[in-house]
């Protein structure tokens, strides 16, 4: 049961929390209920950042309201719709290249003498190892459970990579998985059963391809 | 429903067009693009001071294509918000903006930290001048930082502990519980917890003594506790 302090603490802190994008959009569209509206108002009275975010949403609404499509815009749209595929393919190719550069970074780290374990006895298994790109965009984590099956988890904040295929090979084990969206990240998971874990953990390759 | 939706499109029409495009109807994409081209241009304009217009529009257009291609119509969410999210992310991550991003975000931590401190201290929105004084940055630098954070908040939202965003489940819990209170009690809760008024100030506003407000607030909190724990209003049936 929630104690009195808990609800009081929640109420005391509530107005200092920044508004989520969906709350701001609902506020701008007058879609919040009375309490939600009051809480959003309370925060907006305090916060220059959220007030500015709201200003931009209002400006966007106004810009769309007054927006008149020009001949130039029409020509651009016609050009875009007439040739969407080459542009999209170029884009996909560039994104694959980006993802691949992160993968190479991970492989380089992995192939160092298979690293000293970063943690043992963690909450999700017996051992784990993690590498994260410097910009925190791409993370790979391995977890071994009590049966010594090894799970390799790929995770990224780059939502554009949703649907990209990862072709994972470790020793003779291989598996294809797709990055799928979970909240604000895209993730994929490969589980290597104990009996298929190779002795040489450095014998690894990871390739990425698009799903299209 | 916003004016935009009345005039240009609506959520249902967006979804229908997305479904048509995903089923192979290329004309639906033209209609969607015309309806949302202003959206693309609006957010692209935010970075034109530092970036080439054509390059940014190309990135934003591709993001729009993606938003149409990948939108999950069965989720019941808003296509416009989905498109806005992808367009802004694409602009932010474009090579054009990446070039200047380090400089753009250089002062942001200081500005964010100062604004967090000042909003609690002042119990109001700090001014640009106050932030400038607190951070040692110029008013113009503070204003630019606020503009960039507001236009592209996700890098800050997604960096642990940088910006504390509301937890929707907590907001929902508070909202549902406070709705159960009568108007007098909810008024006290709004004023005290949401607007930071003291019991004395609330008493003056509603012509009651400070002591009466303190007691009423205590009772309201007790009711909220009972509502949240599922016991209902403790005074029901008195």
Interface residues (C-beta under 8 A of the other chain):
Chain A: X1 X2 X3 X4 X7 X8 X10 X11 X12 X14 X15 X16 X17 X18 X19 X20 X21 X22 X23 X25 X28 X29 X33 X34 X35 X36 X38 X39 X41 X42 X43 X44 X45 X46 X47 X48 X49 X50 X51 X52 X53 X55 X56 X59 X60 X61 X63 X64 X65 X67 X69 X73 X74 X76 X77 X78 X80 X81 X84 X87 X88 X91 X136 X157 X158 X159 X160 X162 X163 X184
Chain B: X1 X2 X3 X4 X7 X8 X26 X29 X30 X33 X34 X37 X38 X39 X41 X42 X43 X46 X57 X58 X61 X62 X65 X66 X70 X78 X81 X84 X85 X86 X89 X90 X93 X112 X115 X116 X119 X120 X123 X124 X125 X126 X128 X131 X146 X147 X149 X150 X151 X153 X154 X157 X158 X159 X163 X164 X165 X166 X167 X168 X170 X171 X173 X174 X175 X177 X178 X179 X186 X189 X190 X193 X194 X195 X196 X221 X222 X224 X225 X228 X229
